[in-house]
Amino acid sequence: EIGRKIMVKDPMRETRIISFIGPTGAGKTTTIAKLAAVAALKKTEKVALLTTDTQRIGAPEQLLKYGRIIGVPTGVAATKADVSAFIKKYSGCRYIFIDTPGSHTGNGAYMGELNGLLSIIPELKFNLVLSVRERDESLHESVRGFSALPVDAITFTKLDESRVFGQMFGVSRRAKWPISYLGTGQR
């Protein structure tokens, strides 16, 4: 019964530009690196990575390092103009994954920046990344806050660090957003 009610969606089938959003430490950067590695190395697709996280120390370097390991172009954008230039430069790529800084949903400036991405990339899809290690109330608070954006799907991470998974079903059902990916570990 539960299996029939779980909504599942692969955003990579429908779009080419996906921004991964969510709270700090949810696993956005690692998820992007994993998806990029699968797309570029296993499926031999052209992939580009972009980070708009210029606030956290070491954040740009982390994604740049993943990009070098995978062998895909990677950039850092501090402004909308930087984002626009990167998207234009790599318009021939099958996928462009955009990493964003993590933040709590009460941060109006952060939500404004994410909405601002839509003004320059109308085809952009948002994928909300949440850690299953978070408590139910924290997960639901994230869903409430990020529901101000057109979230396309949810990714749950850190399944290897938990023994409880029912919250994935509850969060997906309450938000009415499908689950796109499940992440385990750093590799």
C-alpha positions as CSV (number, residue, x, y, z in Angstrom):
1,E,0.0,0.0,0.0
2,I,2.8,2.4,0.9
3,G,4.8,1.5,-2.2
4,R,1.9,2.6,-4.4
5,K,1.7,6.0,-2.6
6,I,5.4,6.9,-2.9
7,M,5.9,9.4,-5.7
8,V,9.2,9.1,-7.5
9,K,10.7,11.4,-10.2
10,D,14.0,11.6,-12.0
11,P,14.6,15.3,-12.7
12,M,17.4,14.5,-15.1
13,R,14.9,13.1,-17.5
14,E,13.0,16.3,-17.8
15,T,15.5,19.1,-17.5
16,R,19.1,20.0,-17.9
17,I,19.7,22.7,-15.3
18,I,19.1,21.7,-11.7
19,S,19.8,23.7,-8.5
20,F,20.2,21.8,-5.3
21,I,18.9,23.7,-2.3
22,G,18.4,23.0,1.4
23,P,19.7,23.4,4.9
24,T,23.4,23.6,5.7
25,G,25.0,20.2,5.9
26,A,22.2,18.3,4.1
27,G,24.6,16.9,1.5
28,K,24.0,19.2,-1.5
29,T,27.6,19.3,-2.7
30,T,28.2,15.6,-2.3
31,T,24.9,14.8,-4.1
32,I,25.9,17.0,-7.0
33,A,29.3,15.3,-7.2
34,K,27.7,11.9,-7.3
35,L,25.2,12.8,-10.0
36,A,27.8,14.5,-12.1
37,A,30.1,11.4,-11.8
38,V,27.4,9.1,-12.9
39,A,26.3,11.3,-15.8
40,A,29.8,12.2,-17.0
41,L,31.7,8.9,-16.4
42,K,29.1,6.2,-16.8
43,K,26.7,7.8,-19.3
44,T,29.4,9.9,-21.0
45,E,27.2,13.0,-20.9
46,K,28.6,16.5,-21.0
47,V,28.2,18.0,-17.5
48,A,29.1,21.4,-15.9
49,L,29.1,22.3,-12.2
50,L,28.5,25.7,-10.8
51,T,28.5,26.9,-7.2
52,T,26.9,30.0,-5.9
53,D,28.2,29.2,-2.4
54,T,30.8,31.9,-1.9
55,Q,30.0,32.4,1.8
56,R,31.2,29.1,3.4
57,I,35.0,28.8,3.7
58,G,36.2,26.2,1.4
59,A,32.9,25.6,-0.4
60,P,34.0,26.7,-3.9
61,E,37.2,24.7,-3.5
62,Q,35.2,21.6,-2.6
63,L,33.1,21.7,-5.8
64,L,36.1,22.7,-7.9
65,K,38.0,19.7,-6.6
66,Y,35.1,17.4,-7.4
67,G,35.0,18.9,-10.9
68,R,38.7,18.2,-11.5
69,I,38.3,14.6,-10.3
70,I,35.4,14.0,-12.6
71,G,36.9,16.0,-15.4
72,V,34.0,18.4,-15.9
73,P,34.0,22.2,-16.2
74,T,33.3,23.9,-12.8
75,G,32.7,27.5,-11.9
76,V,32.1,29.9,-9.1
77,A,29.4,32.6,-9.4
78,A,29.2,35.5,-6.9
79,T,26.6,37.4,-8.9
80,K,23.6,36.9,-11.3
81,A,25.8,38.0,-14.1
82,D,28.4,35.3,-13.2
83,V,25.6,32.7,-13.3
84,S,24.2,33.9,-16.6
85,A,27.7,33.9,-18.2
86,F,28.4,30.4,-17.0
87,I,25.0,29.1,-18.3
88,K,25.6,30.7,-21.6
89,K,29.2,29.4,-21.9
90,Y,28.2,25.8,-21.1
91,S,24.8,25.8,-22.9
92,G,25.9,22.8,-24.9
93,C,26.2,20.6,-21.8
94,R,23.5,18.0,-21.2
95,Y,23.4,18.9,-17.5
96,I,24.3,21.9,-15.4
97,F,24.2,21.3,-11.7
98,I,24.1,24.3,-9.4
99,D,25.2,24.1,-5.8
100,T,23.8,26.7,-3.5
101,P,24.8,27.8,0.0
102,G,22.8,26.1,2.8
103,S,20.6,28.2,5.0
104,H,17.6,28.0,7.2
105,T,14.3,28.9,5.5
106,G,13.8,32.0,7.6
107,N,16.6,33.8,5.7
108,G,14.7,36.1,3.4
109,A,17.8,37.2,1.5
110,Y,18.7,33.5,0.8
111,M,15.2,32.8,-0.5
112,G,15.4,36.0,-2.6
113,E,18.7,34.9,-4.2
114,L,17.2,31.5,-5.1
115,N,14.2,33.2,-6.6
116,G,16.6,35.4,-8.5
117,L,18.1,32.4,-10.2
118,L,14.7,31.8,-11.8
119,S,14.7,35.2,-13.4
120,I,17.9,34.4,-15.3
121,I,17.2,30.6,-15.9
122,P,13.5,30.1,-16.5
123,E,13.9,26.4,-17.1
124,L,15.7,25.9,-13.8
125,K,14.4,23.1,-11.5
126,F,15.0,23.1,-7.7
127,N,15.8,19.9,-5.9
128,L,15.4,20.1,-2.1
129,V,18.1,18.1,-0.3
130,L,17.3,16.9,3.2
131,S,19.2,14.7,5.6
132,V,17.2,11.8,7.1
133,R,19.2,12.4,10.3
134,E,17.1,15.5,10.9
135,R,14.1,15.3,13.2
136,D,10.6,15.3,11.7
137,E,9.8,18.8,12.9
138,S,13.0,20.1,11.3
139,L,12.3,18.3,8.0
140,H,8.7,19.7,7.9
141,E,10.0,23.2,8.7
142,S,12.4,23.0,5.8
143,V,9.6,21.9,3.5
144,R,7.4,24.8,4.7
145,G,10.1,27.3,4.1
146,F,11.3,26.1,0.8
147,S,7.7,25.7,-0.5
148,A,7.9,29.4,-1.4
149,L,10.0,28.1,-4.4
150,P,8.9,25.8,-7.2
151,V,10.5,22.7,-5.8
152,D,10.5,19.9,-8.3
153,A,11.5,17.0,-6.1
154,I,13.2,16.0,-2.9
155,T,16.5,14.1,-2.4
156,F,17.1,12.4,0.9
157,T,20.7,11.9,2.0
158,K,22.7,10.2,4.8
159,L,20.6,7.0,4.7
160,D,23.8,5.2,5.9
161,E,23.7,7.3,9.1
162,S,20.1,6.4,10.2
163,R,17.9,3.4,10.9
164,V,14.6,5.3,10.6
165,F,13.2,6.1,7.2
166,G,9.5,6.7,7.6
167,Q,10.0,10.4,7.7
168,M,10.9,10.3,4.0
169,F,7.4,9.0,3.1
170,G,5.8,11.5,5.5
171,V,7.7,14.5,4.2
172,S,7.1,13.6,0.6
173,R,3.4,13.0,1.1
174,R,2.8,16.2,3.1
175,A,4.8,18.4,0.6
176,K,3.2,16.6,-2.4
177,W,6.7,16.5,-3.9
178,P,8.2,13.3,-5.4
179,I,11.4,11.7,-4.1
180,S,14.2,11.9,-6.7
181,Y,17.3,10.5,-5.2
182,L,18.5,8.7,-2.1
183,G,22.1,9.2,-0.9
184,T,24.3,7.1,1.2
185,G,27.8,8.0,2.3
186,Q,30.4,10.3,0.9
187,R,31.5,8.0,-2.0
